Amino acid sequence: MVNIKRWFRHLFTPPWSWRRAFPQATLDAIEAAIGAGEAAHGGEIRFAIENRLPGILAWRGMSGRERAIEMFSNLRMWDTEHNSGVLVYLLLADHDIEIVADRGIAARVDPAAWEAVAQTMEAAFRQGEFERGALAGIQQISVLLAAHFPPSGHNPDELANRPVIVRR
């Protein structure tokens, strides 16, 4: 069943709306936090922001989780040596935060831990503190990755650290 209110929200979310929450300085801070975190563990973190779903996907009822999994694949998150990639995906039109972990880390971390990270971020975002929420989430994910994938002598940066803005 089509949720007409959701479809309209996605249809009329302006393509530039992500800039209000994530200006250049915040994107730079997120990139730096990911880089610093990855120096302390053998995992890979990506941060993706999407304003809205394409109209047809919103009409068909694609969930934020389904889109996050699709983005995980599109960003080649599964293409890491230890299958330790973690995607933080924000769907702004739905106020949705999804965390998708590759099989190597997902097998070691309880799903409730990922939900706790998302809740920390959501609490800050509700207060309009997007940078604080994003950095807190990255820090918590880095702690989880460090516990299960400590850095080895060879710790390449396998994926880009720059946040991805999915433009429509």
C-alpha positions as CSV (number, residue, x, y, z in Angstrom):
1,M,0.0,0.0,0.0
2,V,1.3,3.4,-0.9
3,N,1.8,5.9,1.9
4,I,0.8,9.1,0.1
5,K,2.2,11.4,2.8
6,R,5.6,9.7,2.6
7,W,5.6,9.9,-1.1
8,F,4.8,13.6,-1.1
9,R,7.5,14.2,1.5
10,H,10.1,12.5,-0.7
11,L,8.8,14.2,-3.8
12,F,9.0,17.7,-2.3
13,T,12.2,17.4,-0.2
14,P,14.5,19.9,-1.9
15,P,17.7,18.5,-3.4
16,W,19.8,21.0,-1.3
17,S,18.3,20.2,2.1
18,W,21.2,18.1,3.2
19,R,23.4,21.3,3.3
20,R,21.5,22.7,6.2
21,A,22.3,19.8,8.4
22,F,25.7,18.9,6.9
23,P,27.6,22.0,5.7
24,Q,31.1,21.6,4.4
25,A,32.8,22.0,7.8
26,T,30.6,19.1,9.2
27,L,31.4,16.9,6.2
28,D,35.1,17.7,6.8
29,A,34.8,16.8,10.5
30,I,33.1,13.5,9.6
31,E,35.8,12.6,7.1
32,A,38.5,13.4,9.7
33,A,36.7,11.3,12.4
34,I,36.4,8.3,10.0
35,G,40.1,8.6,9.2
36,A,41.1,8.8,12.8
37,G,38.9,5.9,13.8
38,E,40.2,3.7,11.0
39,A,43.8,4.3,12.3
40,A,42.7,2.5,15.5
41,H,41.0,-0.6,13.9
42,G,41.0,-2.8,10.9
43,G,37.5,-1.9,9.7
44,E,36.1,0.5,7.2
45,I,33.4,3.1,7.8
46,R,31.4,5.0,5.2
47,F,28.8,7.7,5.8
48,A,26.1,8.3,3.2
49,I,23.4,11.0,3.2
50,E,20.4,10.9,0.9
51,N,17.8,13.7,0.9
52,R,15.0,11.6,-0.5
53,L,14.3,8.4,-2.4
54,P,13.5,8.6,-6.1
55,G,9.8,9.1,-6.5
56,I,9.2,5.6,-7.9
57,L,11.0,3.9,-5.0
58,A,9.1,6.0,-2.4
59,W,5.8,5.1,-4.3
60,R,6.7,1.4,-4.2
61,G,7.3,1.7,-0.4
62,M,11.1,1.0,-0.3
63,S,12.2,1.3,3.3
64,G,15.2,3.1,4.5
65,R,16.7,-0.2,5.5
66,E,16.3,-1.6,2.0
67,R,17.8,1.5,0.5
68,A,20.7,1.3,2.9
69,I,21.5,-2.3,1.9
70,E,21.3,-1.2,-1.8
71,M,23.7,1.6,-1.0
72,F,26.0,-0.8,0.9
73,S,26.3,-2.8,-2.4
74,N,26.6,0.3,-4.6
75,L,29.5,1.7,-2.5
76,R,31.2,-1.8,-2.5
77,M,31.2,-1.9,1.3
78,W,31.5,-5.7,1.0
79,D,34.8,-5.4,-0.8
80,T,37.1,-5.2,2.2
81,E,39.7,-7.8,3.2
82,H,38.1,-8.8,6.5
83,N,34.5,-8.1,5.6
84,S,34.5,-5.4,8.2
85,G,32.8,-2.5,6.5
86,V,30.1,-0.5,8.2
87,L,27.8,1.9,6.4
88,V,26.0,4.7,8.2
89,Y,23.1,5.7,5.9
90,L,20.9,8.7,6.6
91,L,17.6,9.1,4.7
92,L,16.7,12.7,5.6
93,A,13.1,12.8,4.2
94,D,12.2,9.9,6.6
95,H,14.5,11.1,9.5
96,D,15.9,7.5,9.2
97,I,19.3,6.3,10.3
98,E,20.4,2.8,9.2
99,I,23.6,1.1,10.0
100,V,24.6,-1.8,7.8
101,A,27.5,-4.0,8.8
102,D,29.3,-6.5,6.6
103,R,29.2,-10.1,7.6
104,G,32.6,-10.1,9.2
105,I,31.7,-7.6,11.9
106,A,27.9,-8.4,11.9
107,A,28.7,-11.9,13.1
108,R,30.6,-10.5,16.1
109,V,28.4,-7.5,17.2
110,D,24.9,-7.8,18.5
111,P,22.3,-6.0,16.4
112,A,21.3,-4.1,19.6
113,A,24.7,-2.4,19.6
114,W,24.1,-1.0,16.2
115,E,20.7,0.2,17.3
116,A,22.2,1.9,20.3
117,V,24.6,3.8,17.9
118,A,21.6,4.9,15.8
119,Q,19.7,6.0,18.9
120,T,22.7,8.1,20.1
121,M,22.8,9.8,16.7
122,E,19.0,10.3,16.6
123,A,19.0,12.0,20.0
124,A,21.5,14.6,18.8
125,F,19.8,15.0,15.4
126,R,16.5,15.8,17.1
127,Q,18.2,18.6,18.9
128,G,19.6,19.9,15.6
129,E,23.1,18.9,16.5
130,F,24.0,16.9,13.4
131,E,27.8,17.2,13.6
132,R,27.8,16.1,17.3
133,G,25.5,13.1,16.5
134,A,27.5,12.0,13.5
135,L,30.8,12.2,15.3
136,A,29.4,10.3,18.3
137,G,28.1,7.6,16.0
138,I,31.4,7.3,14.3
139,Q,33.2,7.1,17.6
140,Q,30.9,4.3,18.9
141,I,31.3,2.3,15.7
142,S,35.1,2.8,15.9
143,V,35.1,1.4,19.4
144,L,33.1,-1.7,18.2
145,L,35.4,-2.2,15.3
146,A,38.6,-1.8,17.4
147,A,37.3,-4.5,19.8
148,H,36.8,-7.0,17.1
149,F,39.3,-5.9,14.4
150,P,42.3,-4.3,16.1
151,P,44.8,-2.8,13.7
152,S,47.4,-5.1,12.3
153,G,50.8,-4.2,10.9
154,H,49.2,-3.8,7.5
155,N,46.2,-1.5,7.8
156,P,45.3,-0.1,4.4
157,D,42.5,2.5,3.9
158,E,40.4,0.4,1.6
159,L,37.4,2.7,1.1
160,A,37.1,6.5,0.9
161,N,36.5,8.4,4.1
162,R,34.6,11.3,2.5
163,P,30.9,11.2,3.2
164,V,28.8,10.3,0.2
165,I,26.0,12.7,-0.8
166,V,23.5,10.8,-2.9
167,R,22.1,13.6,-5.2
168,R,18.7,13.6,-6.8
